[in-house]
Amino acid sequence: MLKLRYYILLIILICIFIVLYDIYQDNETVSSIDKNSNPFKKHIEAKNYTSIEDGAYAFLSMGAQSNQFNCAASIESLVRYGGWDGHIYLITDREYCYDKKTLVKNANMDSDKLHIVQINEDLSSGGIDVLHPVIGFRKSRVRSFAMKTRLLEFITDENIKNIAYVDCDIIFGIQGCAKEYITGGPSWNDVSLKFSRVFYNNKNEFEGIHAGTIVLNRLHSKEALKIWRNRIEMGLEEGDNDAYASAYYAIQQELNKSNDTKTKNPLLPGEIIDPNKPDNSNRYEKFLDMEPENLACMSHISKARCTRYGRDTVQKFVNAFDLNTYNHHYSYCVHPNLQTFLYGWFPLRYIPFCPKIETLL
């Protein structure tokens, strides 16, 4: 059985080599970008660093995420541009994919504040969920969504009461906003989880959330996280956002049936917005906006944004941060021909030395 597994892996590697060879001629390196035409001026690094004693930022690097640079880049930007000097947790199923000394050096941060946590889970060996067609080949990716509901389990320091979870494909850009975000939003007496993007219909009824950035509390968030995790692991939805909304509606339906107007839905979310900005720009996290004057606290550079704007255009935005993680050598966006490997189906764990996908093309 073991020999068969290695034969299969060898065949896969040969196929990858053929694909890479075929498209090598079409590859444009980041160094070919005309920096003089970049509309984004180099951003100003933070001069004042802030944090809170009982707070931390958390990043999840599961499966294919560990084969990318963007977790390291997000941490670097959090410190150098967001001005965060508090604790940071990088939680991964493959600790060997990261070198702590390099992360600390690139971010110019205190080594004692960076914690790389190895979890006892395997989300890097691929897999197919045949029992839940809506998930299919995305089994590992959907499992990774559930990991954010277990942050209180992975961050064992009881002194850390408030945790700001951030997707790895986010770059921080504004000094002080990291502290503002983790301390913002409504009181924990009113909500159990806080998001930067909450959606309502025209009747002001809750419709859904975007789970790319979340703030949770060790005391107040436990029940909501448990309910959310259970819903994700049921495999009825392909994403964590939909699973959250479905769980919320199921609870609210039961409350409505019983005419219970006193019990609060434990999944009723709070929204963190910047009170100092107008309505059209008050979100701390925004999907990448290529207008130079619209720099957000957290610019979310999703795969869809890479496809929409193109690698070279997105790279002009990233180059303005002069991130040590990339050093103007590798592209932020994964080559379109390699994006399929980011969805969890491929057994990246069996490729030696944890190569970064951005270095391949």
C-alpha positions in Angstrom: 0.0 0.0 0.0 2.9 2.3 0.9 4.6 1.6 -2.4 1.4 2.3 -4.3 1.2 5.7 -2.6 4.7 6.6 -3.7 4.1 5.5 -7.2 1.0 7.7 -7.4 3.0 10.6 -6.0 5.7 10.0 -8.6 3.2 10.1 -11.4 1.7 13.3 -10.0 5.1 15.0 -9.8 5.9 14.0 -13.4 2.6 15.5 -14.5 3.4 18.7 -12.6 6.8 18.9 -14.3 5.3 18.5 -17.7 2.7 21.3 -17.0 5.4 23.6 -15.7 7.7 23.0 -18.6 4.9 23.7 -21.1 4.0 27.1 -19.6 7.5 28.2 -18.6 7.9 30.1 -21.8 4.9 32.2 -21.0 6.0 33.1 -17.6 6.6 36.8 -16.8 8.7 37.4 -13.7 8.0 40.2 -11.2 11.3 41.8 -12.0 10.0 42.6 -15.5 7.4 45.0 -14.0 8.1 48.7 -14.8 8.4 50.1 -11.3 8.5 53.6 -12.7 4.9 53.3 -13.9 3.6 52.2 -10.5 0.8 54.5 -9.4 1.3 53.4 -5.8 4.0 55.3 -4.0 5.9 53.5 -1.3 3.8 53.3 1.8 5.0 54.8 5.1 5.9 52.3 7.7 4.5 52.6 11.2 6.5 54.8 13.6 4.4 54.2 16.7 3.7 50.6 17.7 0.6 49.7 19.8 -1.2 46.6 21.2 -3.3 45.5 24.1 -2.1 43.3 27.0 -4.9 40.7 26.7 -5.0 40.6 22.9 -3.4 38.7 20.0 -3.6 38.3 16.2 -4.0 34.8 14.8 -3.3 33.4 11.3 -4.2 29.9 10.1 -1.8 28.2 7.7 -3.4 24.9 6.8 -2.8 22.7 3.7 -1.8 24.6 0.6 -1.6 27.9 2.7 1.7 26.7 4.1 3.1 26.4 0.5 2.6 30.1 0.0 4.4 33.2 1.2 1.2 35.2 2.1 0.9 34.2 5.7 4.5 35.5 6.3 3.7 38.6 4.3 0.5 39.3 6.2 2.4 39.0 9.5 5.1 41.3 8.2 2.6 44.0 7.1 0.7 43.7 10.4 3.9 44.8 12.3 5.6 47.1 9.8 2.6 48.9 8.6 -0.2 48.1 11.0 2.1 49.0 13.9 1.1 46.0 16.0 3.7 45.1 18.6 1.6 42.5 20.5 1.4 38.7 20.3 0.9 37.0 17.0 0.0 33.3 16.6 0.7 31.4 13.4 -1.2 28.1 13.6 -0.3 25.4 11.1 -0.4 21.7 10.4 3.2 21.8 9.0 5.5 23.9 11.2 8.5 22.9 9.2 7.2 25.1 6.4 8.2 28.2 8.4 11.5 29.5 9.8 10.8 31.7 12.9 14.0 33.6 12.6 13.2 34.6 9.1 9.7 35.7 10.0 10.9 37.7 12.9 13.7 39.4 10.9 11.4 40.3 8.0 8.8 41.8 10.3 11.4 43.5 12.5 9.5 42.2 15.6 10.2 40.8 19.0 10.9 37.1 18.7 9.0 36.5 22.0 5.8 37.9 20.5 5.7 35.4 17.6 4.2 31.9 18.4 4.2 29.2 15.8 1.7 26.5 16.9 1.8 23.0 15.4 -1.6 21.4 15.6 -2.3 17.6 15.6 -4.3 17.7 12.3 -3.5 16.8 8.7 -5.0 19.2 6.2 -2.2 18.8 3.6 -2.7 15.3 2.3 -5.6 16.1 0.0 -8.8 14.1 0.1 -12.3 13.8 -1.3 -15.6 14.0 0.6 -17.7 11.5 -1.3 -20.6 11.7 1.2 -21.1 15.5 0.7 -21.1 16.4 -3.0 -21.2 20.1 -2.3 -17.7 19.7 -0.8 -16.2 17.0 -3.1 -12.5 17.7 -3.8 -12.5 20.6 -1.3 -12.5 18.4 1.7 -9.3 19.7 3.2 -10.1 23.3 2.4 -13.5 23.0 4.2 -11.9 21.3 7.1 -9.5 24.2 7.3 -12.5 26.6 7.6 -13.4 24.9 10.8 -10.0 25.6 12.3 -10.9 29.2 13.0 -13.7 28.1 15.3 -11.0 26.3 17.4 -8.7 29.2 18.0 -9.4 29.2 21.7 -8.2 25.6 21.8 -5.0 26.3 19.9 -4.1 29.5 21.8 -3.7 28.1 25.3 -2.4 31.2 27.1 -5.4 32.2 29.3 -4.0 35.7 29.5 -5.0 36.2 25.8 -8.7 37.1 26.1 -9.3 38.8 22.7 -8.2 37.2 19.4 -8.3 38.9 16.0 -8.3 36.2 13.3 -7.1 37.4 9.9 -7.0 35.5 6.6 -3.4 35.2 5.3 -4.3 36.9 2.0 -4.6 40.2 3.7 -2.0 43.1 3.8 -2.2 45.7 6.5 -1.6 49.3 5.4 -2.4 51.9 8.1 -0.5 52.6 11.3 -2.6 51.9 14.5 -5.5 50.3 12.8 -4.6 46.8 14.1 -5.2 48.0 17.7 -8.3 49.9 16.7 -9.8 46.8 15.0 -9.2 44.4 17.9 -10.7 46.8 20.4 -13.6 48.0 18.2 -17.2 47.1 17.7 -20.1 46.6 20.2 -19.8 45.4 23.7 -19.2 41.7 24.4 -22.3 41.9 26.6 -24.3 42.3 23.4 -22.6 40.0 20.9 -20.4 36.9 20.9 -18.5 37.4 17.7 -17.4 40.5 15.8 -16.8 40.7 12.0 -15.7 43.6 9.8 -18.3 42.7 7.2 -21.9 41.9 8.3 -24.7 41.9 5.7 -28.4 42.8 6.2 -31.4 43.0 3.9 -33.6 46.1 3.3 -35.6 45.2 6.4 -32.4 45.3 8.5 -32.5 41.6 9.0 -29.3 39.6 9.2 -28.3 37.8 6.0 -24.7 36.8 6.4 -21.1 37.6 7.3 -17.7 37.6 5.7 -15.4 35.5 7.8 -12.0 36.8 6.5 -11.5 38.9 9.7 -13.0 38.0 13.1 -12.6 39.2 16.6 -13.5 36.7 19.3 -13.4 36.6 23.1 -12.3 33.7 25.3 -15.3 34.0 27.6 -18.1 35.3 25.4 -17.4 33.4 22.1 -17.3 29.8 23.2 -20.9 28.8 22.5 -21.0 30.6 19.1 -17.8 29.0 18.0 -19.0 25.5 19.0 -22.3 26.0 17.0 -20.5 27.3 14.0 -17.9 24.5 14.0 -20.6 21.8 14.2 -22.4 23.4 11.2 -19.2 23.5 9.1 -18.4 19.9 9.9 -21.9 18.8 8.9 -20.7 19.3 5.3 -23.9 20.9 4.1 -22.3 24.1 2.8 -19.1 24.6 0.9 -18.0 27.6 2.9 -17.8 29.0 6.4 -19.8 32.1 5.6 -22.8 30.0 4.4 -22.5 27.6 7.3 -22.7 30.5 9.8 -25.8 32.0 8.2 -27.5 28.5 8.0 -26.8 27.9 11.7 -28.1 31.3 12.6 -31.3 30.8 10.7 -31.9 27.4 12.2 -31.6 28.8 15.7 -33.7 31.9 14.9 -36.4 29.7 13.4 -36.7 27.7 16.6 -36.9 30.9 18.6 -39.6 32.3 16.4 -41.6 29.0 16.6 -41.6 29.2 20.4 -42.4 33.0 20.3 -39.3 33.4 22.5 -38.4 37.1 22.2 -36.2 37.2 25.3 -33.5 34.7 24.3 -30.8 36.2 22.2 -29.6 34.2 19.2 -26.0 33.2 20.2 -24.9 33.8 16.6 -26.1 37.3 16.3 -22.9 39.0 15.1 -21.4 42.4 15.9 -19.9 44.6 13.2 -16.6 46.5 13.6 -16.6 49.7 11.6 -14.4 52.7 11.7 -16.4 55.5 13.3 -14.1 58.2 11.9 -14.8 57.4 8.2 -17.9 57.9 6.0 -20.3 55.0 5.3 -18.7 54.1 2.0 -15.2 53.5 3.4 -15.8 52.6 7.1 -14.8 48.9 6.8 -11.5 47.9 8.3 -11.2 45.1 5.8 -11.9 45.7 2.1 -11.3 43.5 -0.9 -8.4 45.0 -2.9 -9.1 48.4 -4.3 -6.6 49.5 -7.0 -7.3 53.2 -6.4 -4.2 54.5 -4.6 -6.1 56.9 -2.4 -8.4 54.2 -1.0 -5.8 52.3 1.0 -7.6 50.2 3.7 -6.5 49.0 7.1 -6.6 45.5 5.7 -6.5 44.9 1.9 -7.9 41.4 1.1 -6.1 40.1 -2.0 -8.2 37.1 -2.8 -7.7 34.7 -5.7 -10.6 36.3 -7.3 -9.0 39.7 -7.1 -5.8 38.3 -8.6 -7.8 37.0 -11.5 -9.8 40.2 -11.9 -6.8 42.6 -12.0 -4.1 40.2 -13.1 -0.8 39.3 -11.4 1.3 42.2 -12.7 -1.3 44.8 -11.7 -1.7 43.4 -8.2 2.0 43.2 -7.9 2.3 47.0 -8.3 0.1 47.4 -5.2 2.2 44.9 -3.3 5.5 46.4 -4.4 4.5 49.6 -2.7 4.9 47.9 0.6 8.4 46.7 -0.2 7.8 43.5 1.8 10.9 41.6 2.8 9.0 38.4 2.3 8.9 38.9 -1.4 11.8 41.4 -1.9 10.6 42.2 -5.5 11.5 38.8 -6.6 8.3 36.6 -6.4 4.8 37.5 -7.4 2.1 37.8 -4.7 -0.5 36.2 -6.9 0.0 32.5 -7.7 0.3 31.8 -11.4 -3.2 31.1 -12.9 -2.0 27.7 -14.0 -1.2 26.7 -10.4 -4.2 28.1 -8.7 -5.9 24.7 -8.8 -3.4 23.4 -6.2 -4.7 25.9 -3.6 -8.1 24.2 -3.2 -7.0 21.3 -1.0 -7.3 18.3 -3.3 -3.6 17.8 -4.0 -1.4 16.0 -1.4 1.2 18.7 -0.9 2.4 17.1 2.3 4.3 14.5 0.2 6.4 17.0 -1.7 9.7 17.4 0.1 10.9 20.6 1.7 7.6 22.5 1.5 8.3 24.5 -1.7 6.4 27.8 -2.1 4.1 27.8 -5.0 5.0 31.4 -5.9 8.6 30.3 -6.7 7.5 27.8 -9.3 6.2 30.3 -11.9 
